[in-house]
Each structure stands twice: as structure tokens, then as C-alpha cells.
Amino acid sequence: MAKFKFKQTIFKKLVSIFIGLLILSYIVTGGFLYYFLNNYSTKEKVSTLEQAAADIKNNFVFYLKNMDSLVVQQYFQNSLAQTSEFSHSIIWVVDAKGQVAFCTPDWAKAALEKYENEYNHPQLPEPKMYEDVMNNGGKTIQKIGDFFGLLSTDEYKRYGDSWLTIQVPFQITPSSGKQQTIAAIYLHTPMPEIQKLRTQVFQLFVWSGGVAIFLAIVLVYVFSLRFTKPLKQINNAAKIIAAGEFRNRLTVKNDDEIGQLATSFNQMIDDLQKLEEMRRGFIANVSHELRTPMTSIRGFIEGILDGTIPEDKHENYLIIVRDEINRLNRLVNDLLDLAKMEAGELKLNLKPFDINELVRLCVIKNETLITSKNLEVEANFDSENLIVIGDRDSIERVIINLLHNAVKFSNENGRIILETVKNKDKVLISVKDNGVGIDQDEQKRIFDRFYKSDKSRGKDKTGTGLGLAIVKNIISEHKQEIWVESETGAGTKFTFTLDHFKNSIED
């Protein structure tokens, strides 16, 4: 049986999550709304019934004082009927013994006739129906249900199975001044009538919420497409890059994180393209650097072995072979050192040392190279001793590399200036020549690994393009900075920093 696997894309996940959150929020909000609407409508109805009871009480007191007047009797009956109609409730006026003195509407009064007492007045059949309210200290009692089964008969069921009943006791003071509770007002309202508002509001919420969810789903769908479209572009571009193609660029114009990701992705493509170009250039340079001396070595050795080179010339050609082997050895060592640095295997032995002394030593070590071009070397030091923190051997390599470059690209009878300057907690070390200089385009790439200039900066073309990359790595491992200042035809100045170490020698 074939198995089908549902592909979970980010777009589908986003849409599913948003829709799920919307529906969950809708259900939770609806539940709370339903609950609070029920409480609110019940409280509002109770408040309305209590106000109606207060009006009935005032009218009833007026009726008792003028009960002989037919007009007052008619007025009271009319007001009771109006209150019943307005509040959608059944109204009883009950005395302390449970006798129903007044009842409205008429159908409810007829329903009570079966409970008439010997005085032909409706009598509440059970004492608990009236004793609780009469003995409750004048406080209102609220009940929900069928009022002890009394409101469960067929006459009442057509209005609902459950009723809200409030019982409001009140007292009047006879002319004798003695206070006496003589009555309680009962108001019965069917719960469906109370819940009508809740139902209407909730229906409105359901319809409006449904429309809102539908619109939200449409908007989520549209915006999710817009959100995932750049990601699809990035994914497609990544596949193309994985195949070795670096020409495509993303055109995402968003200013959000996706736009930043696209910008970083384009930058990555540029870096990868440059790296690939440098890799190819490096392979070409290394191949050339290896092929040339190896071809020379092979030719000279074959010439010596087959007798093409006379015996009296053997020493001269063996010296050339030795120089070429040394050149190959330097190239291999530079490659190995650079690989170790980039792999983080360079271990620094950070100790204080005198940078001025190290600069002098580097000049002495390169005296032969310097004098071969009749160069003048000038050393400018802030103080006789200047102590820094660093790996002495690594910094020596940095200075020698920079000094070699200065000599290499200086003209005959040129000038090289070495400076050390203290600047706050840093020491600036610079090597400056007055040679041919470096143009602006090359300045951006001279520290790149494997980069070797093809432009004419001097007659010496023996470099491999690894020296400055090694220098940059050493300075970076020291967590310091190095930069170049140059102008074509006016010379070049390399400057790097080291942390200053203050001691008694300087003081």
C-alpha cells in the first residue's frame, strides 16, 4: 500500500498555527463572553426587579392608606399590571402567613386558584415558600428554579422550565407606631427571557467573529505567502550556490529580519565568490611557484647528470638549485603556518618585551637585504624603552614581513621609516616606505589570504601572497588591529597595535 507523506512547509506551518491560534482565541473569548453575559444579564434583571419591587412597595403603602377609594384600587391594579408587563414577570404580594393578596397577570392568578384557603384567597401551599423571606431580617432572597415546584405546572412551563425569583420583604408602621412585617413582594421571571439578551449578544459575537476569522485567515494566507516567498528565494539560491554558481543575487526589499537575512545571504555569495576566485588564484600561483623552481631544479640536475653542464659549472648551478629548494621550503612553511593559524592552532606565549629592541633586531637581521638596495633606515621611537604585551616570536615575524615588503617595493636609494608611538594604553608600530605605493582597489584585498598582486609594484615577483595574510592572522590572534595607508607613487605605511605594559624601566 502506497504511503503518502504530507510535506510540512513553513508556509503551511505558519497558516496552521495562525488559524489554530485564531480559533482557540475565538473559543476562549466566546466562553468567557458567554459566562459573563449570563452573570451580567442575571444581575441586570435582578436590579430591574428590585427597582420594580421598590415601586410596588410604595404603591402598596399608598393603597393601604387609601384602600377605600375605588380610584386608588384601580390605580394600584393598573400599576401592578404595567410593572408585570414591563418587567416580563409574575408579581405576587404575599402577607406574613403566605396568603397571596395580589397576583398579576390574570393567567397566573387563575393558576393559583387551586391553592385557595377557607377565605377564598390563594395560599402558598408550603410554609418554606414564605417563612424564609419573612424571617430574613428584611433582606432580599434570590432563587433560580421552579420555586419549590410551584412554577413547574403546565401553565408556567410554556414560559420556561426555570425561573428567577426574588422575594423582597417590607414593613409598614401602623398608626399605633408598632413596626410589623406584613408582606413580601415576589417577582418571577422566566430564565429564557433573561437569557434573551445574552443569546442576542452571543449570536452577534458568533457572526462577527466568524467574519473576522474568515478575513483573518485570508490575510494570514496572503501575508504568509509574502513572508515565505523570500525564504523560498533564499532556498533556491542556496541550491544554485551549492552547484557552484555564484551569479544569482536575491532582490528582497524588506527592511525586517528577512531583508537582513537576504542582505547577509548576498554578502555571503560575494564572499564565497571572492573566496572561490582567491582559491583558483591561489592554486594557479602555487602551481606556478612550484612548477618554476621544480622545472629549474630538474633541468639543472639532468644537465649535470647527462654532462650537458660542464663540471666546472656544477657548483654554480647547484647553488641555484639550493636557492630554489629554499624558496620551495619557504612556500611550504608559509602554507603550513597559515593553515595552523586559520585552524586556531596558533598558541601565543604572551609576555612583556621591549618593542624598540625587537625593531632594532629585525633591522639588523635584514641588513644584507637593506644594503643590497642601498636603502636608508630611520627609527623613530617615543622613548628609549617601550614595553608591550605579546608573543615576541610572532611579532618579530610580523615586523620582518612588513620590513621585507618595504624593502621589496622600495626603489633603489629609497628610505624606510620605523616608528613606535605610545597612545594611551596602546602602542602603535609602523613601517613606512617611499616606494611605488598601493592603489585603492588593492588596499581592500592585500590582507586576504592567497591574494597576490599582479600589478607592478616592484621588480621582485617572488612573493606568494601569503605574507600579509600571515601578518593579519597573527595580529588578529593578539586581538589587535592592523591597517594600511598608501598612495600610488608616494609610498606605503603599515601600522599595527599592541597593548602597552607599564614598568619601572620606562618610568
C-alpha positions as MATLAB code, in Angstrom:
seq = 'MAKFKFKQTIFKKLVSIFIGLLILSYIVTGGFLYYFLNNYSTKEKVSTLEQAAADIKNNFVFYLKNMDSLVVQQYFQNSLAQTSEFSHSIIWVVDAKGQVAFCTPDWAKAALEKYENEYNHPQLPEPKMYEDVMNNGGKTIQKIGDFFGLLSTDEYKRYGDSWLTIQVPFQITPSSGKQQTIAAIYLHTPMPEIQKLRTQVFQLFVWSGGVAIFLAIVLVYVFSLRFTKPLKQINNAAKIIAAGEFRNRLTVKNDDEIGQLATSFNQMIDDLQKLEEMRRGFIANVSHELRTPMTSIRGFIEGILDGTIPEDKHENYLIIVRDEINRLNRLVNDLLDLAKMEAGELKLNLKPFDINELVRLCVIKNETLITSKNLEVEANFDSENLIVIGDRDSIERVIINLLHNAVKFSNENGRIILETVKNKDKVLISVKDNGVGIDQDEQKRIFDRFYKSDKSRGKDKTGTGLGLAIVKNIISEHKQEIWVESETGAGTKFTFTLDHFKNSIED';
ca = [
       0.000    0.000    0.000;
       1.433    3.339   -1.027;
       2.289    5.806    1.732;
       1.744    9.498    1.245;
       3.855   11.908    3.272;
       2.488   15.383    3.928;
       5.224   17.922    3.301;
       5.315   20.367    6.184;
       6.482   23.625    4.635;
       6.972   26.802    6.660;
       4.035   28.340    4.817;
       1.702   25.521    5.864;
       3.005   25.605    9.425;
       2.503   29.371    9.664;
      -1.028   29.211    8.280;
      -1.933   26.265   10.528;
      -0.508   27.926   13.641;
      -2.210   31.262   12.955;
      -5.553   29.663   12.187;
      -5.274   27.446   15.251;
      -4.464   30.441   17.458;
      -7.344   32.411   15.974;
      -9.852   29.608   16.573;
      -8.503   28.959   20.080;
      -8.711   32.677   20.925;
     -12.213   32.807   19.462;
     -13.380   29.821   21.535;
     -11.798   31.104   24.770;
     -13.175   34.616   24.220;
     -16.598   33.187   23.397;
     -16.581   31.058   26.541;
     -15.698   33.992   28.767;
     -18.212   36.212   26.975;
     -20.956   33.615   27.380;
     -20.194   33.247   31.073;
     -20.003   36.974   31.800;
     -23.057   37.748   29.703;
     -25.031   35.222   31.714;
     -23.934   36.800   35.005;
     -24.390   40.307   33.663;
     -27.911   39.705   32.311;
     -28.946   37.977   35.544;
     -27.570   40.825   37.678;
     -29.197   43.423   35.465;
     -32.519   41.602   35.657;
     -32.270   41.297   39.447;
     -31.545   45.015   39.667;
     -34.561   45.762   37.451;
     -36.826   43.516   39.545;
     -35.619   45.053   42.789;
     -36.393   48.511   41.446;
     -39.833   47.278   40.370;
     -40.363   45.797   43.851;
     -39.482   49.161   45.406;
     -42.050   50.890   43.191;
     -44.672   48.257   44.047;
     -43.943   48.711   47.747;
     -44.503   52.463   47.553;
     -47.704   51.979   45.592;
     -48.871   49.304   48.006;
     -48.314   51.558   51.039;
     -50.300   54.264   49.262;
     -53.001   51.688   48.511;
     -53.232   50.603   52.170;
     -53.709   54.174   53.289;
     -56.442   54.793   50.698;
     -57.839   51.320   50.171;
     -61.444   52.534   50.422;
     -61.041   54.581   47.286;
     -62.020   52.754   44.129;
     -59.760   55.034   42.139;
     -56.756   54.080   44.267;
     -57.627   50.401   43.992;
     -57.845   50.687   40.217;
     -54.628   52.676   40.115;
     -52.776   50.050   42.118;
     -54.070   47.211   39.964;
     -53.077   49.064   36.790;
     -49.617   49.919   38.081;
     -49.100   46.288   39.112;
     -50.127   45.096   35.653;
     -47.870   47.644   33.950;
     -44.913   46.641   36.103;
     -45.570   42.980   35.307;
     -45.667   43.687   31.596;
     -42.616   45.950   31.673;
     -40.501   43.502   33.685;
     -41.854   40.371   31.966;
     -42.560   38.842   35.340;
     -45.301   37.381   37.506;
     -45.937   39.506   40.604;
     -47.320   38.351   43.947;
     -47.938   40.427   47.033;
     -47.880   37.953   49.942;
     -48.619   38.563   53.621;
     -46.765   37.102   56.581;
     -48.930   33.939   56.571;
     -48.331   33.157   52.874;
     -51.639   34.461   51.615;
     -51.399   35.980   48.124;
     -53.163   39.309   48.332;
     -52.468   40.373   44.756;
     -51.323   38.468   41.679;
     -50.781   39.562   38.126;
     -51.129   38.754   35.252;
     -54.560   37.194   35.248;
     -53.489   33.779   33.946;
     -51.056   33.444   36.872;
     -53.828   34.444   39.266;
     -56.036   31.723   37.785;
     -53.232   29.198   38.231;
     -53.188   29.950   41.975;
     -56.927   29.372   42.466;
     -56.306   25.707   43.152;
     -54.451   26.772   46.316;
     -57.283   28.910   47.780;
     -57.812   28.820   51.547;
     -61.025   28.984   53.543;
     -61.163   32.732   52.951;
     -61.166   32.221   49.176;
     -57.655   33.733   48.855;
     -54.730   31.930   47.168;
     -52.493   30.456   49.829;
     -48.899   29.358   49.187;
     -49.078   25.644   49.909;
     -45.817   25.208   51.829;
     -44.533   27.376   54.717;
     -40.978   27.409   53.383;
     -42.278   29.390   50.422;
     -42.863   32.427   52.630;
     -41.349   31.867   56.074;
     -37.754   32.230   54.829;
     -38.274   35.694   53.459;
     -40.400   36.862   56.353;
     -37.666   35.855   58.800;
     -34.682   37.076   56.790;
     -34.231   40.409   58.531;
     -35.623   42.475   55.686;
     -33.097   41.149   53.158;
     -33.994   40.149   49.613;
     -33.871   36.471   48.689;
     -32.952   35.366   45.184;
     -33.730   31.903   43.792;
     -33.404   30.212   40.406;
     -35.564   27.183   39.611;
     -39.263   26.290   39.745;
     -39.860   27.779   43.217;
     -40.333   24.558   45.140;
     -42.202   23.012   42.208;
     -44.927   25.627   42.216;
     -43.821   27.019   38.836;
     -43.456   23.613   37.187;
     -47.098   23.187   36.223;
     -48.299   23.332   32.640;
     -49.436   26.931   32.994;
     -45.882   28.055   33.719;
     -43.912   25.606   31.569;
     -44.905   27.325   28.368;
     -42.711   30.249   29.506;
     -39.789   28.114   30.591;
     -38.672   25.346   32.913;
     -36.534   27.622   35.064;
     -37.444   30.906   36.722;
     -35.623   33.709   38.509;
     -37.476   34.606   41.697;
     -36.707   37.490   44.013;
     -38.546   37.910   47.310;
     -38.456   41.409   48.760;
     -39.898   41.711   52.298;
     -41.082   45.076   53.587;
     -42.606   46.524   56.724;
     -45.131   49.192   57.388;
     -45.759   51.075   60.572;
     -49.380   51.129   61.711;
     -50.838   54.203   63.298;
     -50.093   52.692   66.726;
     -46.396   53.083   65.934;
     -45.667   49.387   66.304;
     -43.413   48.064   63.490;
     -44.704   44.971   61.794;
     -43.753   42.967   58.689;
     -46.911   42.381   56.845;
     -45.895   41.456   53.316;
     -43.311   40.448   50.756;
     -43.249   41.099   47.062;
     -42.465   38.161   44.799;
     -41.372   38.648   41.203;
     -40.935   35.578   38.973;
     -39.231   35.981   35.589;
     -38.615   33.066   33.198;
     -34.899   32.456   32.613;
     -35.286   32.316   28.809;
     -36.471   35.908   28.994;
     -33.364   36.853   30.955;
     -31.111   34.889   28.618;
     -32.589   36.520   25.551;
     -30.085   39.404   25.754;
     -27.223   37.006   26.260;
     -28.348   34.954   23.281;
     -28.672   38.005   21.046;
     -25.278   39.368   22.008;
     -23.649   35.964   21.669;
     -25.211   35.450   18.238;
     -23.819   38.815   17.200;
     -20.421   37.744   18.560;
     -20.591   34.439   16.640;
     -21.439   36.116   13.334;
     -18.962   38.969   13.717;
     -16.287   36.595   14.992;
     -16.890   34.240   12.092;
     -16.495   37.062    9.589;
     -13.395   38.304   11.430;
     -11.844   34.825   11.427;
     -12.567   34.407    7.715;
     -10.925   37.757    6.930;
      -8.040   36.919    9.265;
      -7.490   33.580    7.507;
      -7.412   35.331    4.130;
      -4.964   37.937    5.426;
      -2.827   35.287    7.140;
      -2.721   33.327    3.896;
      -1.686   36.385    1.887;
       0.906   37.617    4.389;
       2.274   34.119    4.930;
       2.850   33.886    1.183;
       4.678   37.211    1.292;
       6.605   36.095    4.356;
       7.721   32.744    2.929;
       8.405   33.955   -0.618;
      11.840   35.422    0.290;
      12.679   32.204    2.155;
      11.874   30.210   -0.975;
      14.110   32.550   -2.955;
      16.907   32.023   -0.453;
      16.392   28.258   -0.587;
      16.511   28.213   -4.398;
      19.572   30.473   -4.412;
      21.293   28.177   -1.890;
      20.719   25.194   -4.182;
      22.224   27.123   -7.105;
      25.231   28.131   -4.969;
      25.678   24.519   -3.851;
      26.073   23.661   -7.545;
      28.959   26.164   -7.782;
      27.077   29.042   -9.421;
      27.592   32.455   -7.797;
      25.945   34.801  -10.290;
      22.439   34.959   -8.802;
      21.559   37.544   -6.161;
      18.418   37.965   -4.028;
      16.203   41.003   -4.602;
      14.365   41.111   -1.264;
      13.384   44.702   -0.395;
      12.017   44.109    3.112;
      13.558   46.039    5.997;
      12.806   43.315    8.555;
      14.842   40.281    9.637;
      14.079   38.544    6.323;
      15.525   41.505    4.445;
      18.588   41.459    6.676;
      18.943   37.732    6.069;
      18.753   38.318    2.310;
      21.391   41.053    2.559;
      23.641   38.759    4.601;
      22.997   35.975    2.095;
      24.033   38.211   -0.800;
      27.116   39.213    1.172;
      27.861   35.547    1.739;
      27.576   34.899   -2.013;
      30.007   37.770   -2.660;
      32.432   36.378   -0.073;
      32.113   32.860   -1.468;
      32.699   34.168   -4.975;
      35.776   36.077   -3.819;
      36.973   33.031   -1.904;
      36.490   30.847   -4.973;
      38.394   33.372   -7.077;
      41.156   33.502   -4.477;
      41.214   29.705   -4.302;
      41.627   29.454   -8.042;
      44.212   32.222   -7.999;
      45.997   30.531   -5.127;
      46.088   27.207   -6.965;
      47.390   28.956  -10.053;
      50.016   30.884   -8.043;
      51.132   27.869   -6.037;
      51.254   25.746   -9.199;
      53.380   28.416  -10.839;
      55.580   28.875   -7.787;
      56.109   25.119   -7.526;
      56.427   24.441  -11.232;
      59.032   27.120  -11.940;
      61.663   26.099   -9.339;
      60.987   22.399   -9.835;
      61.442   22.770  -13.578;
      64.692   24.650  -12.977;
      65.892   22.075  -10.452;
      65.042   19.212  -12.789;
      66.739   20.885  -15.747;
      69.925   21.666  -13.848;
      70.167   18.202  -12.308;
      69.555   16.486  -15.644;
      72.161   18.779  -17.219;
      74.689   17.799  -14.548;
      73.882   14.086  -14.848;
      73.991   13.854  -18.628;
      77.092   16.045  -18.905;
      75.371   18.949  -20.667;
      76.647   21.273  -17.942;
      80.452   21.195  -17.711;
      81.957   20.016  -14.440;
      83.476   23.393  -13.678;
      79.941   24.902  -13.717;
      78.436   22.314  -11.394;
      78.933   24.403   -8.236;
      77.233   27.473   -9.706;
      74.191   25.503  -10.823;
      73.990   23.567   -7.534;
      73.867   26.914   -5.716;
      70.905   27.867   -7.917;
      69.275   24.524   -7.119;
      69.831   25.156   -3.393;
      68.209   28.609   -3.636;
      65.209   27.177   -5.464;
      64.823   24.444   -2.832;
      64.965   27.077   -0.092;
      62.297   29.028   -1.959;
      60.107   25.921   -2.105;
      60.703   25.316    1.586;
      59.615   28.863    2.477;
      56.455   28.488    0.407;
      55.516   25.194    2.049;
      56.259   26.555    5.530;
      54.115   29.636    4.872;
      51.248   27.430    3.713;
      51.511   25.213    6.792;
      51.731   28.193    9.158;
      48.719   29.888    7.570;
      46.707   26.656    7.787;
      47.536   26.337   11.501;
      46.547   29.941   12.162;
      43.226   29.614   10.375;
      42.547   26.356   12.252;
      43.127   28.142   15.584;
      46.215   26.069   16.375;
      48.494   29.068   16.862;
      49.485   29.161   20.531;
      50.630   32.551   21.759;
      53.092   32.994   24.593;
      52.113   36.460   25.797;
      54.858   38.166   27.781;
      56.143   41.717   28.205;
      59.059   42.698   25.955;
      60.716   45.820   24.591;
      59.260   46.509   21.132;
      62.051   49.028   20.337;
      64.694   46.402   20.941;
      62.808   43.943   18.695;
      62.551   46.522   15.889;
      66.346   47.137   16.072;
      66.966   43.385   15.974;
      64.750   42.952   12.896;
      66.624   45.716   11.081;
      69.955   44.057   11.908;
      68.695   40.662   10.648;
      67.727   42.241    7.321;
      70.849   44.395    6.972;
      72.076   42.493    3.929;
      68.716   42.833    2.168;
      68.540   46.536    3.028;
      72.059   47.372    1.902;
      71.526   45.441   -1.361;
      69.208   48.269   -2.475;
      71.201   50.974   -0.692;
      68.210   51.938    1.454;
      68.274   54.373    4.355;
      66.527   53.154    7.510;
      65.237   55.651   10.078;
      63.936   54.573   13.508;
      61.713   56.996   15.433;
      60.919   55.876   19.000;
      58.806   57.721   21.589;
      61.177   56.585   24.314;
      64.296   54.501   24.675;
      62.335   51.560   26.021;
      58.699   50.775   25.231;
      57.298   47.627   26.820;
      54.377   45.798   25.201;
      52.475   42.558   25.822;
      52.589   39.942   23.056;
      54.184   36.820   21.634;
      57.690   38.014   20.846;
      58.455   35.467   18.126;
      55.145   36.097   16.321;
      55.554   39.885   16.462;
      59.116   39.503   15.163;
      57.683   37.645   12.180;
      55.185   40.452   11.633;
      57.883   43.150   11.649;
      60.190   41.135    9.395;
      57.378   40.513    6.892;
      56.462   44.193    6.838;
      60.133   45.151    6.556;
      60.601   42.693    3.664;
      57.644   44.251    1.880;
      59.038   47.745    2.445;
      62.419   46.720    1.020;
      60.846   44.749   -1.818;
      58.729   47.622   -3.113;
      61.150   50.461   -2.438;
      63.217   51.967   -5.209;
      66.998   51.979   -5.128;
      68.415   54.510   -2.648;
      64.968   54.777   -1.019;
      64.058   55.338    2.590;
      62.295   53.203    5.220;
      60.943   54.683    8.480;
      60.099   52.539   11.517;
      58.137   54.158   14.356;
      56.818   53.181   17.767;
      54.371   55.557   19.466;
      52.512   55.179   22.761;
      48.834   56.169   22.529;
      47.003   55.799   25.868;
      47.018   52.048   26.649;
      48.139   51.065   23.138;
      51.461   51.133   21.300;
      51.414   51.856   17.557;
      54.172   50.219   15.488;
      54.532   51.335   11.867;
      56.740   50.504    8.896;
      56.782   53.102    6.120;
      58.492   53.173    2.721;
      58.601   55.734   -0.060;
      58.170   53.214   -2.846;
      55.573   52.820   -5.594;
      52.582   52.612   -3.233;
      49.364   50.588   -3.464;
      46.272   51.698   -5.349;
      42.880   51.862   -3.625;
      41.484   48.653   -5.156;
      44.429   46.589   -3.936;
      44.318   48.092   -0.436;
      40.962   46.395    0.152;
      42.399   42.958   -0.575;
      46.060   42.919    0.422;
      45.294   41.131    3.713;
      43.136   38.487    2.020;
      44.573   35.019    2.187;
      46.135   33.748   -1.033;
      45.914   37.196   -2.619;
      48.862   38.250   -4.731;
      49.000   41.474   -6.685;
      49.601   41.154  -10.378;
      50.160   44.850  -10.860;
      53.615   46.319  -11.000;
      54.661   47.361   -7.516;
      58.247   46.434   -7.992;
      60.569   44.186   -9.933;
      60.560   41.456   -7.305;
      57.797   38.996   -8.149;
      58.930   36.123   -5.884;
      56.203   36.571   -3.278;
      53.340   34.132   -2.860;
      50.748   36.500   -1.438;
      50.814   34.774    1.963;
      52.996   37.164    3.950;
      50.373   39.802    4.746;
      47.716   37.147    5.341;
      50.016   35.624    7.983;
      50.634   39.075    9.468;
      46.881   39.739    9.659;
      46.256   36.405   11.387;
      48.977   36.982   13.963;
      47.688   40.449   14.826;
      44.084   39.153   14.989;
      45.170   36.382   17.368;
      46.585   39.120   19.594;
      43.131   40.812   19.392;
      44.796   43.872   17.895;
      44.384   45.892   14.696;
      46.468   46.455   11.590;
      45.823   48.856    8.726;
      47.495   50.323    5.676;
      47.855   53.874    4.409;
      49.143   54.261    0.888;
      49.105   56.476   -2.154;
      50.274   55.390   -5.569;
      53.742   56.758   -6.218;
      54.103   58.135   -2.679;
      54.861   55.015   -0.647;
      53.062   52.779    1.842;
      52.704   52.735    5.630;
      51.600   49.659    7.622;
      50.596   50.207   11.259;
      49.591   47.682   13.912;
      48.822   47.939   17.635;
      49.883   46.103   20.782;
      48.832   46.508   24.405;
      51.159   48.694   26.435;
      52.829   47.271   29.544;
      53.993   49.901   32.024;
      57.017   49.088   34.223;
      59.845   50.742   36.117;
      62.203   50.765   33.130;
      60.008   53.281   31.300;
      59.454   55.277   34.477;
];
